[in-house]
Amino acid sequence: MREVTIIGAGMVPFGKFPDRSLADLAWPAAKAAIEDAGIDPRKVQAAYCGSVFGGMMSGQRVLARVGVTGIPIINVENACSSSSSALSQAVMAVRAGAYDMVLVVGVEKLTKFGGGTLPLEKEDWEVAQGQVMPALYAMRAKRYMHDFGLTDRQLALVSVKNRANGALNPDAQMRKAVSVEEVLASRPIADPFTLLQCCPTGDGAAALVVCEAGLARQYRPDPVRVLASDLASGRYTPGFRDMTIPEITVRGAREAFEEAGVGPQDIDVAELHDAFSIAELLYYEAFGFCARGEASALLESGATAINGTIAVNPSGGLLAKGHPIGATGAAQVVEIVRQLRGECGKRQVEGARVGLTHATGGGIAGFDHGACCIHIFAR
């Protein structure tokens, strides 16, 4: 299997852009990634586009704007893991020798729904009973608080950290730091969550150029190596399941670390799927950054701050950067690529050499989550 690198990364600022079409949102990100890689667009041999609500042939609609047509274009839908799953497919194809140069795009336009929770599949019986994502994560939070004594203020600290990071990120949707008091005083959503503990919906796009390692330095002196690319689906578990243990992430983390030949102690910077404040804490434990029940202590110690031992969500995460779901996985990788290159300015994690991204998608009955995609990178 050949070694794979990322040589181009681009994205557009996340936000609410109701007057822009899906293609309007995404083509600048694709163009930016191609220019960042220093390649002629005609070098791209295949493209993978991740989107959930983008509609038919989203990749073709986007890439026509940058003249990347006539090649295989594969459209990928895998809930919040859509563009990270697209990247996983691209990595697999380049590793196998099918292509040398591949473009990955993630894009979503959520303003077309006019607000509210994400529309889930109504044929699913839990959804039909009102099981929207804020309610699901709220139940996880309440159970964790019961089991481990997590307080409302400790939970709010996740949002405080990530909003402070987002204030340093020009691509973030939410760029204002907040206090614990402001988080707790914001509008109630689903107990124990207030508004500032829930990721904002919006629009956005991100793109990556994936290249075989032997060719990479022809275009950039600093290609970022892909050490692991793990895509897992959830295991169907009817009846009781412990909602405080994200089984799919625990399993995926173990597989990714084994593939990469590294462990949790080797990760310098991580972008984790903090769709709600409790999620980041659960994922600290799932990745082995701390033991069960110790997530709040890890957070309060400062270890997951930008200047900590394992910087988590220096981009601001989903809570501040935003969560246009089809774009999220690719945007996480853009952040890690820039961190490993040392390009992140005031939010730069000093000396970062190994980075991790994690995007997981749920919303169906009987599963912890339906999909989880984890990547590990190194410079």
C-alpha positions as a printed NumPy array, in Angstrom:
array([[  0.   ,   0.   ,   0.   ],
       [  1.348,   3.421,  -0.96 ],
       [  1.822,   6.297,   1.466],
       [ -0.718,   9.114,   1.166],
       [ -0.389,  12.821,   1.943],
       [ -2.494,  15.974,   2.018],
       [ -0.915,  18.74 ,  -0.063],
       [ -3.818,  21.183,  -0.366],
       [ -6.371,  22.548,   2.101],
       [ -8.989,  25.234,   1.654],
       [-12.272,  26.338,   3.179],
       [-14.679,  29.243,   3.276],
       [-15.791,  30.936,   6.499],
       [-18.769,  29.135,   8.014],
       [-21.95 ,  31.127,   8.573],
       [-25.455,  31.754,   7.315],
       [-25.586,  32.556,   3.601],
       [-29.187,  32.018,   2.455],
       [-28.631,  33.788,  -0.863],
       [-25.787,  31.5  ,  -1.972],
       [-26.338,  28.22 ,  -3.8  ],
       [-24.542,  25.021,  -2.837],
       [-22.096,  25.505,  -5.717],
       [-21.584,  29.16 ,  -4.75 ],
       [-20.519,  27.999,  -1.284],
       [-18.203,  25.204,  -2.346],
       [-16.313,  26.199,  -5.45 ],
       [-14.141,  28.806,  -3.647],
       [-13.065,  26.14 ,  -1.142],
       [-12.175,  23.736,  -3.952],
       [-10.267,  26.454,  -5.793],
       [ -8.405,  27.396,  -2.596],
       [ -7.342,  23.792,  -1.977],
       [ -6.093,  23.387,  -5.555],
       [ -4.134,  26.645,  -5.34 ],
       [ -2.765,  25.692,  -1.918],
       [ -1.49 ,  22.432,  -3.423],
       [  0.171,  24.308,  -6.266],
       [ -1.297,  22.013,  -8.908],
       [ -2.997,  22.489, -12.245],
       [ -6.677,  21.451, -11.835],
       [ -6.145,  19.045, -14.725],
       [ -3.9  ,  16.974, -12.437],
       [ -6.959,  15.903, -10.409],
       [ -7.841,  12.359, -11.467],
       [-10.944,  11.818,  -9.321],
       [-13.081,  13.706,  -6.821],
       [-15.198,  12.774,  -3.831],
       [-17.882,  15.149,  -2.511],
       [-19.46 ,  14.767,   0.917],
       [-22.879,  16.319,   1.552],
       [-26.048,  15.289,   3.385],
       [-28.722,  17.64 ,   2.064],
       [-26.941,  18.868,  -1.07 ],
       [-29.216,  17.053,  -3.486],
       [-28.459,  15.106,  -6.62 ],
       [-24.978,  15.316,  -8.167],
       [-23.664,  17.863,  -5.677],
       [-20.051,  17.162,  -6.628],
       [-20.663,  17.701, -10.316],
       [-22.512,  20.941,  -9.646],
       [-19.645,  22.264,  -7.525],
       [-16.68 ,  21.119,  -9.598],
       [-18.08 ,  22.416, -12.872],
       [-17.307,  25.861, -11.441],
       [-13.569,  25.106, -11.237],
       [-13.269,  23.138, -14.461],
       [-12.772,  19.749, -12.812],
       [-15.079,  17.622, -14.954],
       [-14.924,  14.489, -17.088],
       [-13.268,  12.527, -14.262],
       [-14.867,  10.101, -11.788],
       [-16.873,  12.18 ,  -9.271],
       [-18.297,  10.225,  -6.35 ],
       [-20.929,  11.754,  -4.075],
       [-20.902,  10.548,  -0.453],
       [-23.637,  10.812,   2.185],
       [-22.816,   9.489,   5.648],
       [-24.515,  11.947,   8.011],
       [-22.047,  14.189,   9.881],
       [-19.226,  11.914,   8.697],
       [-19.945,  12.607,   5.021],
       [-16.846,  14.543,   3.962],
       [-14.535,  12.617,   6.3  ],
       [-15.942,   9.447,   4.718],
       [-15.249,  11.008,   1.311],
       [-11.664,  11.551,   2.445],
       [-11.453,   7.943,   3.627],
       [-12.513,   6.754,   0.168],
       [ -9.964,   9.056,  -1.47 ],
       [ -7.162,   7.813,   0.8  ],
       [ -8.086,   4.214,   0.037],
       [ -8.037,   4.85 ,  -3.72 ],
       [ -4.637,   6.56 ,  -3.647],
       [ -3.169,   3.915,  -1.34 ],
       [ -4.311,   1.203,  -3.74 ],
       [ -2.808,   2.942,  -6.758],
       [ -6.072,   3.739,  -8.524],
       [ -5.178,   7.459,  -8.587],
       [ -2.245,   9.68 ,  -7.707],
       [ -4.127,  12.956,  -7.158],
       [ -7.648,  13.267,  -5.77 ],
       [ -9.82 ,  16.184,  -4.682],
       [-12.16 ,  15.943,  -1.681],
       [-14.946,  18.476,  -1.086],
       [-17.395,  18.787,   1.8  ],
       [-20.332,  21.18 ,   1.561],
       [-23.66 ,  21.892,   3.227],
       [-26.326,  24.568,   3.101],
       [-28.514,  24.306,   6.191],
       [-30.095,  27.756,   5.993],
       [-32.502,  26.335,   3.413],
       [-34.37 ,  24.714,   6.311],
       [-34.993,  28.052,   8.014],
       [-33.675,  27.014,  11.448],
       [-34.566,  24.435,  14.049],
       [-33.119,  20.976,  14.585],
       [-31.792,  18.927,  11.694],
       [-34.472,  16.999,   9.808],
       [-33.972,  13.285,  10.505],
       [-35.463,  10.224,   8.817],
       [-39.148,  10.101,   9.765],
       [-39.385,   6.362,   9.044],
       [-37.089,   5.776,  12.045],
       [-39.229,   4.967,  15.057],
       [-37.158,   6.961,  17.593],
       [-37.3  ,  10.03 ,  15.343],
       [-41.057,   9.561,  14.991],
       [-41.3  ,   9.749,  18.793],
       [-39.445,  13.09 ,  18.853],
       [-35.875,  11.92 ,  19.368],
       [-34.044,  14.912,  17.896],
       [-30.298,  15.311,  18.41 ],
       [-30.383,  17.902,  21.26 ],
       [-32.649,  15.551,  23.235],
       [-30.395,  12.561,  22.608],
       [-27.253,  14.341,  23.774],
       [-29.12 ,  15.88 ,  26.715],
       [-29.944,  12.397,  27.954],
       [-26.276,  11.474,  27.636],
       [-25.341,  14.542,  29.657],
       [-27.862,  13.871,  32.421],
       [-26.724,  10.273,  32.772],
       [-23.066,  11.306,  32.903],
       [-23.844,  13.955,  35.503],
       [-25.673,  11.346,  37.589],
       [-22.861,   8.79 ,  37.328],
       [-19.826,  11.052,  37.761],
       [-21.004,  14.212,  39.511],
       [-20.41 ,  16.568,  36.594],
       [-21.876,  20.005,  37.372],
       [-23.619,  22.509,  35.136],
       [-20.688,  24.889,  35.449],
       [-18.15 ,  22.231,  34.486],
       [-20.242,  21.312,  31.456],
       [-20.41 ,  24.969,  30.431],
       [-16.596,  25.195,  30.449],
       [-16.465,  23.22 ,  27.196],
       [-18.331,  26.018,  25.442],
       [-16.199,  28.669,  27.145],
       [-12.994,  27.029,  25.882],
       [-14.213,  26.465,  22.351],
       [-15.799,  29.897,  21.957],
       [-12.492,  31.445,  23.066],
       [-10.708,  29.373,  20.413],
       [-13.284,  30.313,  17.786],
       [-12.686,  33.994,  18.497],
       [ -9.161,  33.422,  17.108],
       [-10.367,  31.694,  13.932],
       [-11.382,  33.888,  10.965],
       [-13.275,  30.93 ,   9.457],
       [-15.444,  30.335,  12.54 ],
       [-19.158,  31.098,  12.526],
       [-19.118,  32.242,  16.173],
       [-16.199,  34.557,  16.94 ],
       [-17.036,  35.965,  20.369],
       [-15.6  ,  34.649,  23.634],
       [-18.158,  33.938,  26.371],
       [-18.106,  33.443,  30.128],
       [-19.536,  30.566,  32.149],
       [-22.275,  32.912,  33.319],
       [-23.22 ,  33.809,  29.736],
       [-23.337,  30.141,  28.739],
       [-25.592,  29.215,  31.657],
       [-27.837,  32.261,  31.134],
       [-28.442,  31.592,  27.454],
       [-31.788,  30.215,  26.3  ],
       [-32.672,  26.702,  27.555],
       [-32.747,  24.069,  24.788],
       [-32.845,  20.588,  26.366],
       [-31.938,  20.164,  30.024],
       [-29.061,  20.575,  30.882],
       [-28.141,  22.34 ,  27.625],
       [-28.519,  26.019,  26.992],
       [-28.191,  27.557,  23.544],
       [-24.436,  28.161,  23.837],
       [-23.868,  24.47 ,  24.53 ],
       [-25.319,  23.444,  21.167],
       [-23.509,  23.775,  17.852],
       [-24.968,  26.363,  15.465],
       [-26.382,  25.299,  12.114],
       [-25.247,  27.144,   9.032],
       [-23.575,  26.887,   5.659],
       [-20.011,  26.136,   4.644],
       [-17.531,  24.182,   2.574],
       [-14.015,  22.794,   2.825],
       [-11.741,  20.939,   0.42 ],
       [ -8.548,  18.88 ,   0.376],
       [ -6.072,  17.653,  -2.219],
       [ -4.89 ,  14.096,  -1.567],
       [ -1.643,  13.01 ,  -3.232],
       [  0.591,   9.94 ,  -3.38 ],
       [  3.597,  10.635,  -1.18 ],
       [  6.192,  10.02 ,  -3.87 ],
       [  4.787,  12.889,  -5.931],
       [  3.866,  15.243,  -3.111],
       [  7.124,  17.159,  -2.786],
       [  6.957,  18.111,  -6.455],
       [  4.187,  20.469,  -5.404],
       [  4.766,  21.361,  -1.728],
       [  7.788,  21.065,   0.579],
       [  5.572,  20.228,   3.587],
       [  3.073,  17.478,   2.734],
       [  1.095,  16.159,   5.696],
       [  1.171,  12.371,   5.972],
       [ -1.996,  10.343,   6.529],
       [ -1.064,   7.804,   9.212],
       [ -4.548,   6.326,   9.645],
       [ -7.952,   6.504,   8.019],
       [-10.612,   4.54 ,   9.868],
       [-14.295,   4.405,   8.943],
       [-16.68 ,   2.387,  11.108],
       [-20.415,   1.896,  11.207],
       [-22.389,   1.512,  14.391],
       [-23.358,  -1.845,  15.845],
       [-27.099,  -2.342,  16.126],
       [-27.963,  -2.78 ,  19.795],
       [-31.679,  -3.136,  20.565],
       [-32.646,  -2.46 ,  24.155],
       [-30.359,  -0.958,  26.779],
       [-27.064,   0.669,  25.87 ],
       [-24.847,   2.87 ,  28.036],
       [-25.24 ,   6.321,  26.491],
       [-22.124,   7.622,  28.247],
       [-19.858,   5.249,  26.305],
       [-19.72 ,   6.144,  22.577],
       [-18.971,   2.581,  21.474],
       [-18.354,   3.398,  17.828],
       [-15.74 ,   6.022,  18.735],
       [-14.034,   3.751,  21.271],
       [-13.75 ,   1.044,  18.616],
       [-12.701,   3.445,  15.87 ],
       [-10.064,   5.064,  18.083],
       [ -8.537,   1.694,  18.874],
       [ -8.411,   0.786,  15.172],
       [ -6.982,   4.169,  14.132],
       [ -4.253,   4.134,  16.781],
       [ -3.271,   0.607,  15.755],
       [ -3.106,   1.563,  12.085],
       [ -1.079,   4.708,  12.775],
       [  1.284,   3.051,  15.234],
       [  0.69 ,   5.776,  17.814],
       [ -1.32 ,   6.122,  21.014],
       [ -3.381,   8.831,  22.697],
       [ -0.268,  10.119,  24.432],
       [  1.27 ,  10.939,  21.014],
       [ -1.524,  13.257,  19.838],
       [ -0.592,  16.935,  19.991],
       [ -3.799,  18.41 ,  18.555],
       [ -7.266,  16.998,  17.912],
       [-10.479,  18.151,  16.32 ],
       [-13.275,  16.221,  18.058],
       [-16.981,  16.128,  17.22 ],
       [-18.31 ,  18.501,  19.902],
       [-21.834,  18.894,  18.518],
       [-22.948,  19.515,  22.124],
       [-20.863,  20.339,  25.184],
       [-21.125,  16.853,  26.707],
       [-19.819,  15.274,  23.503],
       [-16.295,  16.649,  23.875],
       [-16.061,  15.28 ,  27.405],
       [-17.27 ,  11.831,  26.331],
       [-14.735,  11.78 ,  23.526],
       [-11.83 ,  12.668,  25.835],
       [-12.526,   9.342,  27.495],
       [-13.284,   7.429,  24.286],
       [ -9.876,   8.339,  22.849],
       [ -8.045,   7.521,  26.061],
       [ -6.974,  11.084,  26.797],
       [ -8.198,  10.403,  30.342],
       [ -9.873,   7.653,  32.345],
       [-13.633,   7.173,  32.718],
       [-15.213,   9.894,  34.807],
       [-12.156,  12.168,  34.639],
       [-13.058,  14.277,  31.602],
       [-14.052,  17.374,  33.558],
       [-10.816,  17.224,  35.562],
       [ -8.838,  17.04 ,  32.297],
       [-10.691,  20.076,  30.957],
       [-10.297,  22.117,  34.145],
       [ -6.578,  21.308,  34.3  ],
       [ -6.036,  23.211,  31.052],
       [ -4.624,  20.137,  29.302],
       [ -7.022,  20.5  ,  26.353],
       [ -6.444,  24.246,  25.869],
       [ -4.408,  25.5  ,  22.911],
       [ -1.308,  25.618,  25.102],
       [ -2.106,  22.335,  26.854],
       [ -0.618,  18.88 ,  26.452],
       [ -3.393,  17.766,  24.067],
       [ -5.049,  20.744,  22.406],
       [ -8.657,  19.891,  21.541],
       [-10.671,  21.896,  19.033],
       [ -8.334,  24.859,  18.58 ],
       [-10.506,  25.833,  15.598],
       [-13.388,  26.428,  17.999],
       [-14.862,  23.038,  17.21 ],
       [-18.434,  22.558,  16.1  ],
       [-19.592,  24.72 ,  19.014],
       [-17.877,  27.821,  17.626],
       [-16.616,  27.066,  14.124],
       [-20.088,  25.77 ,  13.258],
       [-21.498,  22.524,  11.947],
       [-22.657,  22.574,   8.311],
       [-22.73 ,  18.818,   8.583],
       [-21.472,  17.712,   5.169],
       [-18.531,  20.118,   5.398],
       [-17.489,  19.393,   8.979],
       [-15.16 ,  16.412,   8.487],
       [-13.179,  18.099,   5.712],
       [-13.001,  21.345,   7.716],
       [-11.558,  19.474,  10.693],
       [ -8.806,  18.15 ,   8.425],
       [ -8.136,  21.636,   7.043],
       [ -7.523,  22.794,  10.618],
       [ -5.177,  19.919,  11.427],
       [ -3.223,  20.346,   8.188],
       [ -2.75 ,  24.04 ,   8.953],
       [ -1.794,  23.275,  12.556],
       [  0.857,  20.777,  11.48 ],
       [  2.229,  23.297,   8.995],
       [  2.307,  26.01 ,  11.674],
       [ -0.129,  28.317,   9.862],
       [ -2.746,  29.035,  12.542],
       [ -1.513,  32.3  ,  14.004],
       [ -2.857,  33.109,  17.478],
       [ -4.481,  29.689,  17.839],
       [ -1.36 ,  27.783,  16.757],
       [ -0.491,  24.736,  18.853],
       [  3.256,  25.1  ,  19.288],
       [  5.328,  22.143,  18.115],
       [  2.345,  20.174,  16.829],
       [  3.558,  17.115,  14.939],
       [  0.712,  14.581,  15.206],
       [ -2.965,  15.497,  14.789],
       [ -6.303,  13.691,  14.859],
       [ -9.763,  14.354,  13.432],
       [-13.027,  12.725,  14.486],
       [-16.434,  13.106,  12.86 ],
       [-19.332,  10.913,  13.876],
       [-22.918,  10.841,  12.644],
       [-26.029,   9.492,  14.294],
       [-29.752,   9.869,  14.471],
       [-31.066,   6.332,  13.902],
       [-32.657,   3.923,  16.371],
       [-30.578,   1.172,  17.933],
       [-27.172,   2.707,  17.196],
       [-24.753,   4.734,  19.314],
       [-24.013,   6.476,  16.023],
       [-24.427,   5.275,  12.478],
       [-20.959,   6.241,  11.231],
       [-17.643,   7.386,  12.648],
       [-14.578,   8.462,  10.69 ],
       [-11.215,   9.065,  12.366],
       [ -7.995,  10.251,  10.714],
       [ -4.507,  10.619,  12.154],
       [ -1.919,  12.844,  10.487],
       [  1.741,  13.698,  10.972],
       [  4.19 ,  16.164,   9.498]])
